Amino acid sequence: MNIGFISTRLAGTDGVSLETAKLAAVFHDHMGHRCFYCAGELDDGLPGLLAPELHFTDSVAVELGEKAFNRKGAESTEILRDIAGRAAQLKEPIRQFISQFAIDFLVIQNAFAIPMQLPLAQALAEILAETGLPALAHNHDFYWERERFADNCIPDFLDTYFPPDLPNLKHAVINSKAQRDLKARRGIDSILIPNVFDFATPAPGIDTYNTDFRQAIGLSDDDWLILQPTRVIPRKGIELAIELLARLNDSRAKLVITHHAGDEGLDYLHQLQKMAQEKGVDLRYVADKVDDARRMTNDGRKIYSLWDTYPHADLVAYPSLYEGFGNALIETIYFCKPAFVNRYSVYADDIGPLGFQFVELDGKVTDEVVTAVHDILLHPEKTKPIVEHNYRLCQEHFSYQTLERLLSQVLPSLSDRD
């Protein structure tokens, strides 16, 4: 069967692109299907159709979004007319993709969930209605979960296309709250497809390339590398990690942030740096040394991948206030590292109850949390049974084998189209 993935962007390390790659790996390597891709941006080497007009940064999409999510803008009838006109244009590359690669089943990655490309959602829904092509909408984050989409002048359009309710379209969500909300708001049933990892393949470790990572960021072997492997945005709750290190009050503790700031401005990074300085916390912002993949710069500097940083970590910080699921937390388990985690809602609903063992925060740093973290750092040998326990749980609940079972429920046989 030919599986077609379609989205605004399928490139880089955003959550949608990463989870798309995992679905494709299971479809191809475990189930024997062929995978093709269509988006406004594609990673090098992906077979399919590059259609820049599908990108969420497309100028028409941006202009329509600015008008739609602003009650003081144009009249809704005018916006809807413009969206429909653009949707008619976007149908052309979508039809070309389906025809050129003989697509049997379409996987729509978040284009029916987050309204950053309004005409793309209408175009896809109309094509599905016209063709009857079986499809899965993999919905990562719905518009009602984001405050910036609350004020709009197209409520009926959003309720029609985000997501649409069609007989040949099945839905998947990444957490149980989204599943409940989709049913309550739209009466639409869905399956839960959590973030997964290939737990059958051991994680990479320290090798000749990354062996000097600690030295490259100015840490000694005796320092405690506390890894914050996330973007620098307010919902990541990094101030909780700074507070924890301040209360540890040990010069060996270093908080290392790997990802670039700037997605939502630089104010938050500056606030964190000021807070760390005031509290005497050694914060290392090393985004200039960490990227999607290993490489050497033109001036001879070594750039490490994110996966090069995990093997050196003594502890992972995951103090998020909100997450759609928690990819970095599952990645932490994959690398067999202990962690402290804030009990954000999806963790409390879908991850923690499975029996994982982390140092847990409930929105604040307590004496008990400080003591537990200090014990882990002083006695790393104690963490071996903990991380092995967490790994086994992930093999059961968040592995490629789990994903294969879930995908087999939504993938039709070719005879279903006859």
N, C-alpha and C positions, 0 to 999 in steps of 0.2 A: 504494500500500500504506500502511496505517496502522501506524506504528511507535510502540510504547508504551515509555516509559522508566519504570522503577520503582526506588525506592531509599528509604532512610530520610530523606535530605535532598537536595534539588536546589536549592540556594540559596547565594549567596555565592561565595567564592573558594577553597574547599577543592579539592583535586585532583580528586575524583570529580565535583563539580559542573562544574568547568572542562572536564574531558574529555568529560562528557556533552554540554555545549553544542557542542563541536567535532564530536562524532559526529552530533548533530542537524543542524548546519550542512551537513555533507556529505550526510547522508540527504536533506535537504530541497533545498538549493541545487544540489547536484551530481547527485543521483540522482532527484529529483522526488517523493519520498515525503512524507507528512504525519506530523508528530511530535506526540505527546501525552505528558503527564507525570503521575505519581502518586507522592507522597511525603508524609512528615510535615511537610515545610516546602518551599515552592516560591517561587522568585523571582517577583516581580510580573510579570504578563503572560503567564506560561507557560500554555498551554491544557491542561486536564486536571482531575484530581481531587486536592484537598488532603485528606489523611487524617492528622490529627495523631497518631493511634494508631500509625502506622508509624515515627515518629521514634525515634531511638536514645535520646532523653532521656525518652521516655514512661515514666511511673512504674512500670508493670508490667514493661516491658523492663528497666529499671534494677534492679528488685528481683530478677527472675529471673537477671540476669547476676551480681549480687552473690552469690547463692546458688550458682550453677553454678561460678563461678571462686573457690571457697573450699571446700576439702576438709573443713573443720570445720563446714560448714553442714548443710542438710537432706539427707536421703537422696536419692540420685539418682533413685530411682523416684518420689518425691514431686515432685521438680523436673520430671522428664520429663512427669508427668501435668499439672502446671501449665502447662508450655510448650505441650503439645498442646491444652489447653483454650483458651489464649490464641490459638493458631494458628487454631483453628476460628473465633474471633471476627474475626481479621484477614482471613480469606478473604472476608468480606462486602464491604469496600471494594475489594478486588482484583478480585473478580468484577464489581462495579459498574463499575469503570474499564474492564475489558476489554469489557464489554457496551455501555456508554454510548458509547465511542469506537470501537467495532467494530475492536478491535486485531487485526492480522494477524500481527504479530511483536513479541515482547517482549524488551527489553534490560534485564537486571537488573544494576544498577550496585552492585557490591561487597556486596550483601546476602547473597551466598553465600560471601563471603570473610572478612570481619571480623565476629566474632560479638558485635556490640553490640546486635542485635535478634534474639535466638534464635527466638522464635515466628514472626517474619516469614519466616525461611528455610524453616521447616517448612511454613508456609502456602503459600508460592510453589511449593515442590517438589511439594506435593500437588496444587495446581491444575494445574501443568504435566503431572503424571502423569494426572490425570483428564481433561483437555481435549485433550492432544496438541498444544497450541499451540506452534509453533516458537519458540525463544528462544535468546538469547545471554547468557551470564553474563560480564560484563566485570569481571574480578577484579583489584583493584588491590593489595591486601595481604592475604595469608592469615594465619590465626590462628597458625600455627606460626612465623611471622616475628616475632611479638610476645611478649616475655617474660611480660607480664602475663596471658596466656591459657594459659601452660604448666601451671599448677597448677589443675586442674579435676576435677570428679567426673562429667563427662558425655562421656568420650572416644568412646564409640560414637556418640553423637548428633552430635558434631562430625565424625566420619568419614563420617556418613551425609548430612549437610546442608551441610557447609562444605568443598567444594561437593558437591552431589548429582550422581550419574552417571545421566543419563536419556537415552533415545534421541533425544528431540526438543530436547535442550539442548546447544548448542555452547559452548565455553569460549574466552575470550581472557584473556591475561595481559599485563603491561606490561614484563616483562623476561625474559631467557632463563633466569636462575636459577629464577624462579618456574615457568617452563615445565618445567624439568628436575625440580624438586621435586614438582610436581603429577603428573607421569608416574611418578616413583619411589614416591611415597606412595600414590597412588590408582589408578594405571594409566590416568589420563585424559589424552588428547591435547588440545592447545590450539594456538591461533594466537597470535602475538605482535603486539599492537597497541601500539606505543610512543606516548608523548606527541607531539603534533604541533602545528604552527602553520600559519596561512594565509600561507605564504611567497610566494604569488602577489600578495599585497597588501602594499605597502611599509609599514613601521612608521611611526606618527606621530612627529613631531619637536617642536621647540620652537615654541610658538605664543603668542598674546597672553595666554592663561591661565597657562601654566606658565613663562613666560619669567623670572619672578622667583623661581623655586624656590630657587636657590642663596642669594639674599638672605634668603629667608624662614627658612632654617635657619642663617643666620649665616656663610655661605661667600662668599669673594670669587671673582672670575673667575680669579685666579691660584692658588687652592687646587686640590688634587687630590681630587676626589670619588670615593672608593672605596666602591662601593655594595654593601651586604649585603642583597639583596632577599628575605629569608626570615623565617620565624618565628624567635622566640628560644627555642629548645629545644636541649638538649645535643647531639643528633645532628647539628646543623648545624655543629659544630666551629668556632664563631666565635672561640674562643681562638687558633686558628691564624692568623686574619686579624689579630688584635691583635699576636701575636708577629711577624708579617711587618712590620707598620707600625712596630713598635718597632725592628726591625733596619734598616728604611729610614732611620730617624732624620732625618726631614725634616719640618719644621713645616708644610709645605704639604699633607701627607697627612692626610686626614680620613676616618675610617670612619663611614659613614652607614647605620644600621639602620632599615629602613622599617616592619617589621611589629610588631604588638603582642606583648608577652610575656604569659604567664599561662596558656597552654594546659596547661602542665605545672608551674605555679607560677612565682614570681618569683625564686627562689633563683639560677637560672642567670644572669639579667640582672644581679643584684646582684654576682655573682662576676665577670662580664665588666667591669662598671663599675669594680670595685675593681682588677682586673688592669690595665685600661687606665690608671687613675690611677697605679698603681705603676710602670708601664713608660713613662709619659709619652706615651701615645697619645691623640689627640683623637678620642673616640668620641661621635658624635651619634646619640642615640636619638630619632627623629623620628616615631614612630608616631602622635602626636597631630596630626600635620599630613598624614598619608597614610592613605587609606582605599580602599575598593573602587572608588569613583567620585568625580568632582569634585562639590563642593558648598560652599555657604557656611553657616556655623553661624549660630545665632540671634544671637550677639553679633558677627557680621560677620567672623569669621575665615575665611580661605580654606583649604579642604581639597583636597589634590591626590590624584589617582589614582596607583597604582603606576606606570602607564605614563607619567606626567608626570616621574618621577624618572630613568628610564633615559636620556633624551636628554642629561641633564646629567652623566652619569657619565663619568669618565676611565678607569675600570677597574671590573670587577665581581668581587666576592669570592664564591667558591663552595667553601668549605673543608669541605663536608659529610663526615661520617664514614659516614653511611648514607642512601640515598635509594631509594624504590621505582623511580624513573626519574631525574627531574631536570628538572622543568618549568621552573624558573627559569633553568637553564643554556640550554635551548632558547630561552627568551625573550630571554636575553642575545644569542644569535646573531641572533635576529630583529631586535634593535635595533642590530646591527652594532657590538657593543662587545667589546673584548678582555677576557679573564678569567684569573684563576688558579683552579685547581680541584684539590681533593684527589682522589686516585684511589680513590674509594669503589668498592665491588665492581661495581655495575651500570655505572658509567662504564667501569671496566676491561674489563668483558665486552662491553658493547653499544654504547658511544659512542666511546670513545677509539680502538679498532681501526679505525674507519671513516676515520680520517685527519684528525680535527679538530686544530686548532692552538691550544693553550692553554699557559700556564705551569702545569706539573703539580707537585703535591706528593705525596710518598708518606708521608703521616702526620706529616711534620715540615718545618720551614722550614730550607732549606739556603742556603749562600752563593750557589749557582747560581740558586736561586729569587729571592733578594733582588736579585741583579744583573739578572736578566731582567725583573722587575717594574719596577725603577728605570729600565731602558732604555725600556720602554713609556711610562712617565710623562714621561720627559724628551724622548722623540722620538715623539709620537703619530702623526706622519706615517707611521711605519713600520708601523702597524697596519692601514692600508687594505687591502693585499693579503691580510693574514691574515683579517680579518673577512669580506672578500668570498669567500675560499676556504671559510670555515666556512658562509657563507650558501648557497653553491652545494651543499655537501654536505647541508645540511638540506632544500633543495628536493628533493634526490634521495631522502632517507631519512625525513624527518620532516615532510612536507608534507600538505596536504589531499588532494592527488592520490595520495600513498602510502596514506592512510587509505581513500580510495575503492576502491582496488584490493583492500585487505584486507577491507573490508566486503562487497564483491561476492562474496567466497568464502563468507560465512556467511549471506547473506540469501537465503532461498528464493524461488522464484517462487510465485505464488498457486496454480498448478496442483499444487504439491507437497503441498498440504493436501487435495486432492480425493481 
